Amino acid sequence: MTPDTTPPEDTGAEAADATRVVRAGLPAPEPYEPALPGPAFAAHYHLPGDVTAAPYDYGRDANPTWTRLEAALAELESPGVPAEAVAFASGMAAITAVLMAVPAPPPDGAPRGHVVLPADGYNLVPGGLRTLLEEHGSEVRAAPTAGDAQAALLDGARLLWLETPSNPGLDVCDIRRLAAAAHAAGALVAVDNTLPTPLGQRPLELGADLSVASGTKALTGHGDVLLGYAVTRDPALARRLRTWRKTAGAIPGPMEAWLAHRSLATLELRTARQAANALAVAEALRATPGVRDVRHPGLPSDPAHALAARQMRGGRYGCVVAFTLPDRAAAERFLGAARLVDEATSFGGVRTTAERRGRWGGDAVPEGFVRFSAGVEDTADLVADLREALAYALAR
Ligand SMILES: *Cc1c(COP(=O)(O)O)cnc(C)c1O
């Protein structure tokens, strides 16, 4: 009898996150080739004869560096169940693609239905993108994330857009419940998964049709790349998104795609430390008189915690903490005094950052509202720095 030498097939479904992230999307090992091949800088490829089956023809259509990153993202968002990822130039490029191109208009010219947005989502979505959608003939309605308020707007909708936890308010909605209600109303469901990353939340497993994210934040985590993606298990939706990307030209650069893929290997380490730091910071803030409205979904006392604990994964509630100091001056003193906290926008980086959101004018927040993004520094160092800066900021 000859022994069975066929290696067991790896579906990737059982691996733990830390194991999955270091190999996601890598090609099969080839002697004398790198584990993660470098970026393919190509506007065009050698393209003989018949082009119909060519995997790579022109650089706006496809690129092998994107292909590998997309395989990794699909594996992280949907382990064990086939899915397709489409990478974009930025989070907004991915979000715009979904809101403009999904779903396909009904063939019989029937009304297309309206889009339901979170009123408190990432400010460009209920802001500039809503305006753009309306200018192009879409009807848009919006309700807050908290309390699943968007459920009341689903009658006649074509697409429900969720963002949970919401940025910057950190409210949480029930993806499973809202997805079921949207599907019953005939609408597709997309979730902005930027803040949790696929390690903190898997919207497709909770019933969403699309998980969409900015890769600029915690996914890549070094504050040096802009990137976005959408993942779906529906090949027809993925096809529409690829057609949109090629037509709008909203493509990621090969270097960015490669940097993003390289960063995934540390995603588990980074998000675990960031989540632990964010929780320690939130607890220290809550214990400080003069600090109001501390929000972090990992805080047991947070109004969103019970729901977040049910639908988020691995105790990973993200790196963002929101809180309010008495006024603008106190917030500015805090940001100026904290030595381990860079004053910067965005979030999810390895270095702790924070900003007074009111300086942009786009979010409905008090003047002393601070959005804080915990990095991967030592927890005790970070909390000590926070306490000192708070003492200084609140002293007068
Ligand atoms: C930053 C962000 C976006 C936009 O992503 P870009 O990569 O900056 O275009 C979208 N959604 C959320 C929740 C974000 O935080």
PDBQT file of the ligand as one rigid body, heavy atoms in Angstrom, charges set to zero:
ROOT
HETATM    1  C1  LIG A 401     -10.684  57.603   7.716  1.00  0.00    +0.000 C 
HETATM    2  C2  LIG A 401     -12.002  56.942   7.541  1.00  0.00    +0.000 A 
HETATM    3  C3  LIG A 401     -12.574  56.833   6.283  1.00  0.00    +0.000 A 
HETATM    4  C4  LIG A 401     -11.913  57.411   5.046  1.00  0.00    +0.000 C 
HETATM    5  O1  LIG A 401     -10.738  56.741   4.729  1.00  0.00    +0.000 OA
HETATM    6  P1  LIG A 401      -9.540  57.392   3.854  1.00  0.00    +0.000 P 
HETATM    7  O2  LIG A 401      -8.589  56.283   3.699  1.00  0.00    +0.000 OA
HETATM    8  O3  LIG A 401      -9.028  58.562   4.648  1.00  0.00    +0.000 OA
HETATM    9  O4  LIG A 401     -10.164  57.839   2.562  1.00  0.00    +0.000 OA
HETATM   10  C5  LIG A 401     -13.784  56.192   6.187  1.00  0.00    +0.000 A 
HETATM   11  N1  LIG A 401     -14.417  55.681   7.256  1.00  0.00    +0.000 NA
HETATM   12  C6  LIG A 401     -13.910  55.778   8.483  1.00  0.00    +0.000 A 
HETATM   13  C7  LIG A 401     -14.639  55.199   9.649  1.00  0.00    +0.000 C 
HETATM   14  C8  LIG A 401     -12.679  56.415   8.680  1.00  0.00    +0.000 A 
HETATM   15  O5  LIG A 401     -12.186  56.537   9.903  1.00  0.00    +0.000 OA
ENDROOT
TORSDOF 0
